[in-house]
Structures are given as C-alpha cells and as structure tokens.
Amino acid sequence: MKKIIFICTLILGLTQNITISQEESGKKLPEVKLNDMNGKAYNTLSLGFKGPVVISFWATWCSPCKKELNTIHDLYTDWQAETGVNLVAVSIDDEKTKNQVPIYVNGRGWEYLVLMDPNGDFKRAMGVNNVPHTFLIDTEGNIVYSHNNYAPGDEEKLYQKIKEITKK
C-alpha cells in the first residue's frame, strides 16, 4: 500500500511540475527593482540586453544551483556568440548569507550579471518555490521556457530552447 501511495504522489508531483511550466510559458516578466553585487540598481523589465535572457535563481548554499551555473559558465561564451543570449543569475541569499555571493561569484569568474534578491521580491513575482529555477525570456519580455531543479544535460535542453527562439 505504501508503494502505491508513493507512486501516486510521484506521478502527481511530476504532473504538477509540467503544469507549472506550461502555465509560466507566455507570461510576461514582472517588474521588480533589484541591485547587483555592487549596489547598482536594475529594473527587471529593462536590463538593457538586445537578445534573449536566461534568468537563473540560485543561492550560495544550493549545490545544484552552483553546478548548473558553473556548467553554463563553461559554455556561455559560445552561447553568446551563437545566439546573443545573456544570463542573469539572481541570488536569493538572505541577509545572513548574501555577503558570500561576491566571494563565490568572483572566485568562479562568472561573467553573468548577478542580481541580489535578499527579500525574495523577484522570486515571489516569478513564482519560484525552490532553486535552482531557470527561465528563458524572449526579446519581447515573454517567459518562453521554465525549468526547476538541475541534472547534468539540462543545460543542453536550455540551449536548444535558446536556439529555437533565436533561429540561429
């Protein structure tokens, strides 16, 4: 009986993830004001990029988040050259851990724009419940793809979606 309940719960959970992804697709990027690691203010609706944008919610305490962003870092220059995509890593580290963000980012040499969301305003506006959570935004500000969690190979799925919307 426990196995049946477990299987039903697993199926329900997988179905819910698919439904959430489909509901997010087509939504517009919400407007939230955030600061980068140096305190410079940004509006999420006008980040200044010409191409599509990948927004990845992460935290310094999240091992899968760091694996995903470090894996993308190795591919990022090629992705940019081929598609014009830009990545924004949004840290959800709170007041206790946000000082670790620049240490980690600079130590890894990330070339992404890193924004700080210590109060979770952007996280809530985007409907992010857990990290990593990655979104692909087209040039019109529409959310065209969303993925939660990370497993090796997920970056290739993301790249395929980027290529689909840039048609390059």
N, C-alpha and C positions, 0 to 999 in steps of 0.2 A: 504494500500500500504506500509506503514511504517513497518507493521508486516512482510510482505513478504520479504522486503529488509533485515530486521533484521534476519529472519530465514535463508535466503541465505548466509548472512555474517557469521552467526554462523556455518552453515554447512561447508562453505569454510574454516573457521578458524580451525575447528576440523579436516577436511581432511588434511590441511596443517601440523598440529601437527603430525598426523600419518605418513605422507610422510617424514617429517624431521626425525622422529625416525627410519624409515626403511632405510633412506639414511645414517644415522650415524652408524647403525649397520654394522660391518665388517670393518670399518675404523680403522686405526692404531692410537694409542695415539701419539700426536705430541710431539716433544722435545722442552721443554721450561725450562729455569732456573728460579727457584723461591727460596725465603728464607722462613724459618719458623719464628715463632714469636720471636726467639732469634737471628735471623740473620744467622743461619746455612743454607748454600746453598744446594739445591736439584735440580737434573735433573729429569724431569717428566718421562723420559724413564728408569731411573734406581733408583727407590725409595727403592729398597732393600727388597721387600716383596716376599715371595715364593708363596703365594696363590693369588686369585683374589683380585682386588682392586675396591672399590667404591670411586668415586670422586664426591664430592658434592660441587657445587658452592653456596656460601651464602654471606650474609652481615649482619652486626650488626643491620642495620636499617630495615631488612626484617623479618617481623613476621612469615610468613610461613616457611622461611628458618630455623629459630630457633626452631619452632615447630617440623619440620622434624628431625633435628639433635638431639634435646632433646629426641624425641621419640625413635630414633635409639639408643641413648646412653643407654637407659634402657634395650635394647635387645642385645647390642653389644657384651658383654662377651660371651653370649650363641652362638651368630652367629659365633664368632671367634673359639670357642671350637668345634663347629659342622662342620664348613666349611673352616676354615683357612683364612677367608676374613679379609681384612684390609680396614679402611676407611681413606680417606684423605679429610679434609674439606678445601676448597680453598676460602679464603676470598677475595672478590672483593672490600672491603672497600678502598677508595681512601686516599690520604694524609691527608684529613681533619678528617676522622673517623677511620683510621687504628689503632690509639692508644687505641681505645675502644676494639679491638679484644682480646688482652690478658686478659683484665679485665673480659670480658664476658666469655671467654673460661675457665679461671681458676676458676671463680665463679661457673660455672656449672660442673666443674670436668670432662670435656671431655677427653677421653683417645685417641683421634684421633691425627694423625699428622695434624697440621694446617699450611697450607702454605699461604703466602701473595702474592696477585696479584694486587697491587695497580695501576699499569699501564694498566691492562687488557690484557696483552700479551697472557696468557694461555687461558683466557676467549675467546678472538678473535680466537685463534688457534683451540679451541674446538667448535666454532660456537654458543656460548652461548649468547642469546639475553636478557634474563631476568632470575632472580633467584627466587626460587631455581631451579637448574638444576642438575640432578644426572645422573652419568654414571656408568656402570659396565664394568670393564676391565678384560679380561681373562688373564691367565698366559703368553700368547703369545703377549700381548700388544694390542689385538683387542678390540674395543668397541663393546660389545655384547648386550648392553641394554642402553637406554637413556629415561629419564623421566623429563618432565618440570612441574613446579608448585608442590603443595603438598596439599593433602587432607588426613584426617585420613584413614588408611588402605593401603596407598601407600607403606608403609614400608613392608607390608606383600607381596605385588607383587614383590618388590625388593628382598626380602628374597627367594621367590620361584625361581626367576631367578638365584640367587646365588647358590641355591641348584641344579638347573639344570646343571650349568656348573661345579660344583664340584662333582656331582653324589654321594653325601653322604646322 
